Amino acid sequence: MCGITGTAWTTREKNILPDVLKRMTNVLEHRGPDDAGGYHSNVSGKSFLFSDESAYVDFNPASDVGAALGHRRLSIIDLGTGHQPLSNEDGSVWIVFNGEIYNYVELRKELVQQGHQFQTETDTEVIVHLYEEQGTACVERLRGMFAFAIWEERRERLFLARDRIGQKPLFYREQAGSLSFASELKSLLQMPDASRAVDANAIDLYLAYQYVPHPWSILKGYQKLPPAHCAVYEQGKLTVERYWTPPYQNPGSNPNFQFRTSHQWSKALRDTLTESVKIRMRSDVPLGAFLSGGIDSTIIAGLMQKMSDRPVHTFSIGFPVKQFDERHYARKAAELLGTEHHEYIVEPEALEMLPQLAWHYDEPFADSSAIPTMYLSKVTRQEVTVALSGDGGDELFAGYDRYRAVALSQWFDCLPTMIKKMMTASLWQRLPASVEQKSFRRRVKRFLAGLAVPPERRYLKWVGIFDTERRFEMYSPAFRAQLGTFDTDQFLLKAYQLCCDRDFVTRTTATDVLSYLPCDILTKVDIASMAHSLECRSPFLDHHVAELAAAMPLELKMEKGRGKKILTDTFSDLLPESIQTRKKMGFGVPLNEWFRNELKPLLFDVLLDQRAKDRQIFNPLKVEQLINEHLTLQWDHSARLWSLLVLEMWFQTFIDPVSIPDHFPETVLT
């Protein structure tokens, strides 16, 4: 697992110095502390170690076209000879790679038979030779999580690719005469001409979704390569294309999924997921597993333990607030499975990591479960270098409670118009409800409010942090004017369009696979784990598992409002009875209580600070109203306040400083 960066240019003016490449690379050191290297087409020898400055002093920018590649390595496979950038036999094709290719052993055998010579035992070198054989179509043969860049010297072509589900990130910036890329945005900000103009539309998207979705970036001129996409930069022209789509459309036409009984589906699921876990246990360093006590992580840990000859190390964290503490379930799972279990407590003091969150996530990111994920990654890394997780199970197998609301809303859409009007009348919104955001009465009111809009838009109204009306009420007139007619819903609506012929619940789960899963869940895990040089592998996200789940009928996943039915039934031998029947908790944190106690001063010191007001994004009176309503128990605004707090912290970290530091600054909030 690594950090990659680099640039390709078609005009001599865009050529970068090796020292700039060094800064771009070293700011990613947390992603790869074990090794570092660079390639520069204008340096004698081309490949060099940044630590050996004498190796790249012979810099000759004679050519108008060239490239530079930088790499930071976390050694997982072939610890001794896996240095990058890495090339083919004659040095005409170079790669920097972040991720793991799980079928590299099988691909290597095939490539050796075709005459390719290997210098290492790494999965990285497999990609190089596969590219020689198949060109950009090589991505279709890769099974794993990845983001990589290949520079082909003869064609003067840069090829970028990102894995199907979006486990590994890739930012890029296209300018006249150059294209730059990096695992994290902060690497691109090390370039001398790096712009830091904030995109108003990206802020609007962030407050709607709690993340900035692809292909947008928080900064103008920067983008994210979407999952399952590749890009070619050649002769100054950039082409971006999708190479894979989850096969939710017309599943009956796929000959690989012609199962007639639930037993056949169950057997296929057991076999496919077991094999997915097996190939993710290939490693030359210690492995473990996250174990929350939920269905997904327990299944993964259980399958690992069945294939291990010694107890698997499992890790969980909890909170001193009961409704957010899952340690009891994790403990029961560990006892049944026979793992060597480690558990930890997160106290409010753990929020001292808030400046770290702003620094590592590069963009505003308001999923507060990043806090426990960051902490869990830290303690897990003390024992192992690789951890398997249960990410993806909820989206692929209809595990979220909100899918029940989606199913119920389908019934509503079939009702007569008069009854619909009665149920969505504003009268219901004026009835009192508990201050708790997740109380039954408040959920009912939220559900009824969403019914008044079309199904696709109502889903965002249910899952979003600030709906459109509340956002525009918060914005200053000047900021509203910048947005014009921009419609944040279009990101979600386009995802819905990729799955048109299935029932609406399945369409919604497919939309989450295309949006919420890569933009929120996988971003959260990648950044938190790599901040502590921990590699996370997710067997549910193997594209064989994802394709099987996409073709599966909804009735196998959800029955009478019970999600993940087929997972529970198929893997009942690995699941304690209490976990099979428990209510989903989610990996949340008690922000509600923290904001009314330990974090209360932070709300005033940061959100109502003069610097925040001077940005002229929000109406300060509306922000103050939000704080007061929360503190006086009129409403649980904790998620909204957290999103505003994270946004301001991001400004103070990346926009206010004169220059972007090349390491994590010890103090951010002042």
C-alpha atoms as one frame of an Amber mdcrd trajectory, in Angstrom:
protein
   0.000   0.000   0.000   1.534   3.234  -1.102   1.336   6.855  -2.145   1.840
   7.886  -5.758   2.295  11.217  -7.485   3.691  12.706 -10.663   3.128  14.766
 -13.755   3.394  14.565 -17.532   3.964  17.567 -19.772   3.859  18.477 -23.443
   5.563  21.860 -23.162   9.003  22.516 -21.702   7.639  25.206 -19.381   5.614
  22.605 -17.456   8.648  20.421 -16.722   9.166  20.107 -12.953  12.426  19.970
 -11.030  13.361  16.765  -9.194  13.215  18.705  -5.921   9.558  19.523  -6.575
   8.850  15.860  -7.245  10.609  15.038  -3.984   8.291  17.382  -2.042   5.225
  15.985  -3.809   6.323  12.474  -2.894   7.471  13.011   0.673   4.230  14.683
   1.753   2.757  11.178   1.234   5.256   9.534   3.587   2.500   8.327   5.940
   1.107   6.216   3.098   4.477   4.542   2.555   7.142   4.900   5.250   9.308
   1.985   4.070  10.779   3.286   0.819  10.740   6.198  -1.626  11.812   6.667
  -5.202  11.374   8.744  -8.307  11.538   8.646 -12.088  12.229  11.693 -14.228
  12.576  11.510 -18.002  15.099  14.397 -17.917  17.406  12.867 -15.309  20.352
  10.701 -16.302  19.453   7.150 -15.318  15.785   8.233 -14.972  15.148   6.224
 -11.764  16.638   7.456  -8.482  16.382   7.496  -4.701  15.389  10.840  -3.214
  17.833  10.227  -0.385  20.718  10.118  -2.892  20.765  13.666  -4.209  23.848
  12.977  -6.318  21.747  10.541  -8.367  19.614  13.263  -9.965  21.847  16.284
 -10.256  22.318  15.576 -13.972  19.085  17.326 -14.931  18.692  18.163 -18.619
  15.256  19.518 -19.609  15.974  19.294 -23.310  12.758  17.598 -24.395   9.380
  19.317 -24.710   7.572  16.128 -23.685   8.268  14.081 -20.576   7.080  12.789
 -17.239   8.053  12.504 -13.596   6.773   9.831 -11.199   7.090   9.663  -7.411
   6.391   6.790  -5.025   6.216   6.105  -1.283   6.039   2.422  -0.356   4.434
   0.448   2.455   5.990  -2.977   1.926   3.461  -5.842   1.934   4.620  -8.287
  -0.768   8.252  -8.961  -1.783   9.715  -6.812   0.970  13.224  -6.822  -0.472
  12.913  -6.055  -4.191   9.675  -4.133  -4.673  11.186  -0.665  -5.133   9.209
   1.771  -7.289   9.027   3.403  -9.792   9.397   0.094 -11.600   9.842  -0.618
 -15.297   9.660  -3.395 -17.857  12.766  -5.169 -19.198  13.982  -2.398 -21.504
  12.902   0.577 -19.398  10.322   1.825 -21.881   7.296   1.445 -19.572   7.334
   2.824 -16.002   4.761   2.500 -13.227   3.904   3.840  -9.779   1.224   1.787
  -8.090  -0.914   2.047  -4.959  -2.944  -0.993  -3.932  -2.958  -4.770  -4.138
  -3.623  -7.067  -7.100  -4.940 -10.258  -5.534  -4.760 -12.413  -8.654  -1.179
 -11.428  -9.437   0.134 -14.979  -8.921  -2.159 -16.341 -11.615  -1.464 -13.431
 -13.986   2.288 -13.789 -13.479   2.234 -17.450 -14.565   0.368 -16.475 -17.722
   2.798 -13.657 -18.530   5.871 -15.834 -17.955   4.456 -18.327 -20.453   4.165
 -15.445 -22.920   7.882 -14.734 -22.554   8.005 -11.888 -20.044  10.943 -11.754
 -17.644  10.362 -10.698 -14.030  12.897  -9.004 -11.780  10.733  -9.023  -8.613
   7.989 -11.055  -6.940   5.637  -8.073  -6.705   2.130  -7.591  -8.004   3.286
  -4.223  -9.388   5.486  -5.795 -12.043   2.567  -7.919 -13.212   0.702  -4.727
 -14.185   3.641  -3.484 -16.262   3.874  -6.650 -18.348   0.105  -6.974 -18.617
   0.029  -3.416 -19.980   2.645  -4.411 -22.566   0.363  -7.248 -23.689  -3.059
  -5.590 -23.527  -2.543  -1.852 -23.291  -5.196   0.102 -21.407  -7.475  -2.969
 -21.407  -5.170  -4.478 -18.748  -7.434  -3.042 -16.031 -10.163  -5.512 -16.983
  -7.920  -8.408 -15.903  -6.944  -6.922 -12.540  -8.662  -8.169  -9.405  -8.019
  -5.907  -6.482  -7.866  -2.362  -5.205  -5.644   0.004  -7.104  -4.712   3.402
  -8.391  -1.726   3.558 -10.681   0.033   5.622 -13.307   1.970   4.196 -16.260
   4.303   6.278 -18.410   5.006   4.766 -21.819   8.106   6.459 -23.162   7.809
   5.467 -26.836   4.264   6.782 -27.215   4.817   9.601 -24.686   1.568   8.529
 -23.045   0.438   8.690 -19.417  -2.160   6.117 -18.389  -4.090   6.437 -15.105
  -6.512   3.896 -13.646  -8.595   3.411 -10.524 -10.185   0.210  -9.192 -13.791
  -0.746  -9.864 -15.383   0.148  -6.527 -13.082   3.042  -5.605 -10.981   1.775
  -2.707  -7.864   3.685  -3.736  -8.034   7.445  -4.450  -6.573   9.403  -7.352
  -6.674  13.188  -7.771  -5.548  14.948 -10.917  -5.099  18.449 -12.286  -5.176
  19.215 -15.986  -3.626  22.409 -17.274  -2.573  23.628 -20.701   0.480  21.530
 -21.429   0.446  19.193 -18.419  -1.444  16.671 -16.327  -0.511  16.017 -12.687
  -1.841  13.286 -10.394  -1.525  12.107  -6.790  -3.033   9.819  -4.169  -3.863
  12.871  -2.072  -4.646  16.466  -2.940  -1.944  17.838  -0.641   0.702  16.334
  -2.919  -0.499  18.405  -5.887  -0.466  21.494  -3.682   3.318  21.145  -3.354
   3.723  22.253  -6.987   4.947  25.866  -7.401   1.952  26.940  -9.496  -0.663
  25.176  -7.367  -3.910  27.130  -7.221  -6.036  27.100  -4.063  -9.235  28.695
  -5.357 -12.196  27.112  -3.571 -15.084  25.789  -5.668 -18.402  27.121  -4.321
 -20.293  24.246  -5.969 -18.067  21.776  -4.118 -18.989  23.383  -0.796 -22.665
  23.051  -1.695 -22.112  19.375  -2.584 -20.224  18.789   0.649 -23.015  20.166
   2.818 -25.552  18.075   0.917 -23.666  14.750   1.039 -21.093  15.238   3.879
 -18.330  14.648   1.317 -17.221  16.160  -2.005 -18.245  13.534  -4.593 -16.250
  12.579  -7.670 -15.335  13.964 -10.077 -15.405  17.237  -8.162 -12.722  18.457
  -5.815 -12.996  21.149  -3.178 -10.563  23.244  -5.252 -11.175  24.607  -8.730
  -9.113  22.958 -11.438  -8.608  19.688  -9.547 -10.660  16.536 -10.012 -10.948
  12.969  -8.779 -10.769  10.091 -11.223 -14.053   8.242 -10.573 -14.053   4.552
  -9.594 -13.943   2.079 -12.508 -12.473   4.735 -14.783  -9.181   5.079 -16.582
  -7.601   8.076 -18.261  -5.123   8.560 -21.087  -3.075  11.744 -21.494  -1.403
  11.856 -24.887  -0.336  14.748 -27.137  -1.821  17.196 -24.667  -5.281  15.601
 -24.748  -6.972  13.891 -21.790  -9.543  11.126 -22.351 -11.459   9.630 -19.393
 -13.548   6.464 -19.811 -15.494   4.021 -17.636 -14.326   0.401 -17.977 -16.730
  -1.380 -15.588 -20.247  -0.930 -14.243 -21.858  -3.089 -11.533 -24.183  -5.407
 -13.516 -27.486  -4.407 -11.906 -29.092  -3.983 -15.315 -30.738  -7.061 -16.877
 -29.247  -9.627 -14.456 -31.238 -12.436 -16.068 -29.178 -12.122 -19.241 -25.911
 -12.947 -17.454 -25.089 -16.664 -17.913 -22.908 -16.629 -14.776 -25.881 -16.035
 -12.489 -28.552 -18.445 -13.687 -29.522 -19.699 -10.222 -33.078 -20.892  -9.621
 -33.186 -21.521  -5.868 -32.106 -19.642  -2.775 -29.839 -22.583  -1.934 -27.961
 -22.132  -5.208 -27.541 -18.416  -4.563 -26.382 -19.129  -1.021 -23.793 -21.672
  -2.159 -22.481 -19.263  -4.791 -22.204 -16.544  -2.149 -20.390 -18.818   0.306
 -17.917 -20.009  -2.312 -17.268 -16.571  -3.816 -16.794 -14.702  -0.537 -14.646
 -17.496   0.943 -12.334 -17.383  -2.072 -12.255 -13.584  -1.852 -11.071 -13.779
   1.760  -8.525 -16.457   0.884  -6.711 -14.445  -1.778  -6.710 -11.380   0.492
  -4.730 -13.320   3.048  -1.690 -13.349   0.736   0.891 -11.244   2.526   4.498
 -11.195   3.697   3.544  -9.207   6.828   1.152  -9.879   9.773  -2.615  -9.747
   9.109  -5.596  -9.119  11.348  -9.246  -8.055  11.064 -11.540  -5.287  12.237
 -14.336  -6.802  14.329 -17.189  -4.458  15.222 -19.634  -7.116  16.324 -21.808
  -6.619  13.261 -22.726  -9.246  10.691 -20.243  -8.231   7.991 -17.042  -7.966
  10.014 -17.899 -11.142  11.961 -18.306 -13.128   8.728 -14.939 -11.908   7.407
 -13.137 -12.642  10.675 -14.822 -16.054  10.820 -13.742 -17.019   7.314 -10.194
 -15.871   8.092 -10.115 -17.967  11.238 -11.294 -21.062   9.345  -8.305 -20.681
   7.021  -5.744 -19.946   9.752  -3.707 -22.366  11.823  -3.462 -19.881  14.700
  -5.836 -17.335  16.287  -6.470 -14.318  14.066  -5.880 -10.945  15.717  -9.164
  -8.988  15.788  -9.665  -5.372  16.833 -12.604  -3.299  18.056 -13.173  -0.013
  19.840 -16.032   1.349  21.877 -17.269   4.415  23.728 -18.263   5.006  27.333
 -21.732   5.944  25.980 -23.836   2.758  25.854 -25.798   3.402  22.657 -22.530
   3.811  20.734 -20.659   0.881  22.262 -20.536  -2.405  20.315 -17.737  -4.084
  22.271 -20.107  -6.591  23.885 -21.073  -7.996  20.479 -17.501  -7.993  19.207
 -16.434  -9.912  22.309 -19.114 -12.540  21.753 -18.073 -12.932  18.117 -14.414
 -13.303  19.074 -15.286 -15.964  21.656 -17.285 -18.000  19.139 -14.654 -17.693
  16.400 -11.655 -18.231  18.660  -9.744 -15.085  17.645  -7.168 -13.219  19.711
  -9.222 -10.134  20.437  -8.087  -6.587  21.264 -10.511  -3.872  22.346 -10.062
  -0.207  23.179 -12.100   2.727  24.509 -12.366   6.110  22.768 -12.755   8.950
  25.252 -13.667  12.515  24.246  -9.950  13.308  24.607  -9.497  11.387  21.369
 -10.906  14.459  19.616  -7.503  16.006  20.040  -6.995  14.366  16.651  -9.343
  16.907  15.001  -6.455  18.814  13.381  -5.137  15.493  12.060  -8.509  14.774
  10.451  -8.423  18.100   8.604  -4.855  17.520   7.426  -5.190  13.911   6.321
  -8.559  14.116   4.568  -7.448  17.014   2.306 -11.064  17.987   1.653 -13.919
  18.698   4.055 -15.215  15.283   5.159 -18.068  15.258   7.664 -18.572  11.572
   8.437 -17.822  11.668  12.163 -17.087   7.935  12.183 -13.702   8.983  10.777
 -12.799   9.583  14.441 -13.137   5.958  15.610 -11.811   4.692  12.266  -8.663
   6.772  12.684  -8.249   5.583  16.256  -8.962   1.941  15.357  -6.369   2.103
  12.574  -3.788   3.468  14.989  -4.172   0.709  17.578  -4.479  -2.016  14.936
  -1.217  -0.927  13.309   0.569  -1.551  16.606  -0.043  -5.284  16.098  -0.426
  -5.931  12.345   0.293  -4.261   8.987  -2.786  -5.528   7.109  -6.389  -5.667
   8.367  -9.420  -7.150   6.625 -12.744  -5.355   7.032 -16.436  -5.929   6.351
 -16.929  -2.773   4.277 -19.444  -3.087   1.453 -21.810  -5.597   3.037 -24.515
  -3.034   3.794 -24.621  -1.542   0.306 -24.377  -4.856  -1.567 -26.868  -6.782
   0.594 -29.392  -4.093   1.654 -28.216  -3.754   5.242 -29.061  -0.138   6.037
 -32.262   0.685   7.910 -33.017   3.392   5.369 -33.732   0.760   2.714 -36.822
  -0.188   4.716 -38.014   3.410   4.391 -37.387   3.197   0.644 -39.465   0.011
   0.469 -42.261   1.614   2.488 -42.262   4.697   0.263 -42.990   2.504  -2.760
 -46.236   1.537  -1.089 -46.994   5.227  -0.542 -46.447   6.026  -4.225 -49.283
   3.643  -5.110 -51.828   5.402  -2.878 -54.581   7.732  -4.194 -53.585  11.370
  -4.589 -55.882  12.613  -1.799 -54.313  10.281   0.786 -50.837  11.302  -0.365
 -51.674  14.955   0.212 -52.955  14.208   3.704 -49.811  12.275   4.654 -47.436
  14.950   3.357 -49.352  17.918   4.780 -47.217  20.494   6.617 -49.407  19.957
   9.719 -47.423  16.832  10.637 -44.172  18.783  10.664 -45.536  21.104  13.357
 -46.253  18.289  15.795 -43.736  17.970  18.668 -41.054  15.280  18.477 -38.108
  14.155  20.539 -34.953  16.236  20.310 -33.033  13.063  19.436 -32.370  12.873
  15.721 -32.958   9.098  15.605 -36.085   9.002  17.748 -39.126   7.236  16.281
 -41.294  10.364  16.043 -38.558  12.419  14.411 -37.894   9.636  11.931 -41.597
   9.540  11.065 -41.639  13.290  10.466 -38.518  13.049   8.308 -40.068  10.179
   6.365 -43.316  12.071   5.711 -41.466  15.229   4.685 -39.524  13.264   2.084
 -42.631  11.757   0.534 -43.586  15.066  -1.042 -40.726  14.926  -3.582 -39.921
  12.401  -6.362 -38.419   9.086  -5.153 -34.815   9.708  -6.244 -34.680  13.183
  -4.712 -36.453  12.085  -1.547 -33.656   9.599  -0.858 -31.117  12.410  -0.681
 -33.512  14.363   1.522 -33.516  11.419   3.928 -29.788  10.683   3.981 -28.365
  14.189   3.520 -27.117  16.468   6.298 -28.465  19.805   5.042 -31.337  19.609
   2.573 -31.567  22.276  -0.130 -33.908  24.558   1.809 -31.829  24.492   4.978
 -28.543  25.051   3.099 -29.834  28.081   1.238 -31.253  29.455   4.456 -27.764
  29.188   5.987 -25.868  30.752   3.064 -25.046  34.412   2.770 -26.625  36.229
  -0.208 -23.191  36.583  -1.831 -22.511  32.868  -1.645 -25.967  31.954  -2.965
 -25.259  34.157  -5.971 -22.094  32.137  -6.735 -24.104  28.910  -6.953 -26.567
  30.078  -9.574 -28.696  27.154 -10.775 -26.281  24.425  -9.654 -28.206  21.291
  -8.597 -26.440  19.023  -6.087 -29.011  16.267  -6.629 -27.645  15.550 -10.119
 -24.771  13.466  -8.729 -27.225  11.055  -7.131 -29.697  11.175 -10.015 -26.993
  10.138 -12.508 -26.134   7.159 -10.316 -29.803   6.119 -10.302 -29.814   6.241
 -14.114 -27.193   3.486 -14.311 -29.764   1.049 -12.911 -33.173   1.641 -14.472
 -34.906  -1.721 -14.832 -34.890  -3.050 -11.250 -37.148  -2.433  -8.255 -36.548
   0.898  -6.534 -34.886  -0.579  -3.424 -32.332  -2.398  -5.588 -31.819   0.778
  -7.609 -31.149   2.627  -4.360 -28.606   0.064  -3.145 -26.914   0.292  -6.562
 -26.812   4.065  -6.221 -25.128   3.732  -2.833 -22.549   1.366  -4.348 -21.777
   4.024  -6.946 -21.826   7.042  -4.632 -21.941   6.683  -0.845 -19.676   3.619
  -0.705 -16.669   5.054  -2.606 -17.102   8.707  -1.642 -17.794   8.220   2.064
 -17.073   4.740   3.448 -14.003   3.918   1.362 -12.560   7.425   1.536 -12.933
   7.319   5.312 -11.174   3.961   5.617  -8.403   4.660   3.109  -7.374   7.978
   4.646  -7.685   6.815   8.273  -5.766   3.599   7.698  -3.050   5.126   5.534
  -2.544   7.916   8.059  -1.137   5.129  10.237   0.474   3.083   7.422  -2.108
   0.314   7.764  -3.418  -1.562   4.739  -7.146  -2.400   4.761  -8.550  -5.129
   2.517 -12.273  -5.595   1.938 -13.364  -9.042   0.651 -16.955  -7.879   0.041
 -15.576  -5.406  -2.514 -14.040  -8.042  -4.737 -15.745  -7.427  -8.068 -16.776
 -11.105  -8.258 -18.699 -10.668  -4.989 -20.102  -7.314  -6.132 -21.300  -8.754
  -9.431 -22.976 -11.672  -7.684 -24.733  -9.291  -5.291 -25.807  -7.016  -8.158
 -27.529  -9.892  -9.950 -29.204 -11.243  -6.796 -32.994 -10.771  -6.399 -34.015
  -8.344  -3.665 -36.153 -10.921  -1.853 -32.988 -12.862  -1.006 -31.418  -9.789
   0.586 -34.447  -8.285   2.312 -37.433 -10.057   3.841 -40.097  -8.278   5.912
 -37.771  -5.327   6.419 -34.853  -7.516   7.496 -31.751  -6.670   5.485 -28.794
  -8.939   4.704 -31.002 -12.009   5.061 -28.933 -14.175   2.721 -25.725 -13.209
   4.532 -27.168 -14.203   7.893 -28.604 -17.467   6.578 -25.520 -18.447   4.571
 -23.004 -17.764   7.327 -25.096 -18.600  10.400 -22.349 -20.958  11.617 -20.037
 -17.963  12.065 -22.554 -15.643  13.716 -23.626 -15.713  17.370 -27.419 -15.699
  17.689 -27.347 -12.265  19.340 -25.556 -10.797  16.316 -27.920 -12.425  13.821
 -30.921 -10.698  15.376 -29.426  -7.459  16.717 -30.461  -4.014  15.481 -27.863
  -2.301  13.326 -25.951   0.298  15.316 -23.503   1.828  12.868 -20.015   3.107
  13.598 -21.118   6.397  15.120 -19.798   8.678  17.830 -21.714  10.530  20.588
 -21.351  13.970  19.018 -24.678  15.017  20.489 -23.334  14.726  24.042 -19.816
  15.911  23.207 -21.115  19.164  21.682 -23.141  19.881  24.794 -20.169  19.165
  27.044 -16.488  18.736  26.128 -16.723  20.241  22.642 -19.084  23.097  23.482
 -16.322  25.761  23.567 -15.101  24.598  20.160 -18.408  25.558  18.531 -18.079
  29.175  19.615 -14.305  29.454  19.206 -14.297  28.091  15.647 -17.706  28.572
  14.039 -18.266  32.101  15.370 -14.660  33.214  15.004 -14.101  36.339  12.916
 -12.112  34.344  10.353 -15.132  32.115   9.745 -17.414  35.124   9.386 -15.047
  36.845   6.961 -15.346  33.963   4.493 -18.917  35.177   3.806 -20.224  31.688
   3.131 -22.806  31.593   5.915 -25.109  34.015   7.650 -23.504  34.206  11.151
 -26.902  34.633  12.791 -28.096  31.347  11.283 -24.961  29.557  12.493 -25.475
  30.952  15.983 -29.120  29.870  15.866 -28.054  26.344  14.961 -25.682  26.227
  17.936 -28.241  27.610  20.369 -30.989  25.215  19.236 -28.622  22.330  19.853
 -27.394  23.520  23.255 -30.924  24.275  24.498 -32.155  20.792  23.475 -34.545
  22.122  20.845 -32.953  19.922  18.164 -30.093  17.530  17.637 -27.970  19.491
  15.154 -24.797  17.545  15.956 -24.240  16.235  12.414 -24.780  19.689  10.913
 -22.544  21.400  13.444 -19.859  18.804  12.853 -19.973  19.440   9.099 -19.614
  23.197   9.633 -16.787  22.658  12.092 -14.909  20.362   9.718 -15.329  22.855
   6.868 -13.855  25.703   8.897 -11.003  23.491  10.117 -10.229  22.663   6.491
 -10.073  26.368   5.595  -7.697  27.035   8.473  -5.481  24.127   7.422  -5.303
  24.505   3.621  -6.458  27.993   2.671  -5.308  30.371   5.404  -1.579  29.381
   5.539   0.732  31.234   3.153   2.020  27.879   1.861   1.021  24.261   2.296
   3.341  22.455   4.728   4.982  19.266   3.477   4.186  17.477   6.749   1.400
  17.412   9.319   1.513  20.701  11.265   1.428  20.141  15.017  -1.032  22.982
  15.558  -3.811  23.895  13.178  -6.537  25.466  15.283  -5.348  28.642  16.964
